[in-house]
Amino acid sequence: MSLSTKPRTTKKAQLIKLLGTKAGSDIATLSDKLGWQHHTTRAAMSGLRKDGFTIIASKPSGGGLAKYRIHSELAAVSEASHGA
């Protein structure tokens, strides 16, 4: 491995980043950005919950898709320090 090689960004790290935004994201958008099917995205979010992340869903009052986001900043900081 040469010094010019950048560390690989994992899909899990990408998912954490997408869920870490203030607005959050819906399953369809997450799936599109990660190149996953919807059931794979939901399973990955379940895995994050098992890892200690608090993920909350909010449904728009006018209808539409639920938005998911990481609620616990402590969990996101802890995951980043473990080299996600």
Buried (B, 14 or more C-beta within 10 A) or exposed (E): EEEEEEEEEEBBBBBBBBBBEEEBBBBEBBBEBBEBEEEBBBEBBEEBEEBEBBBEBEEEEEEEEEBBBBBEEEBBEBBEEEEB
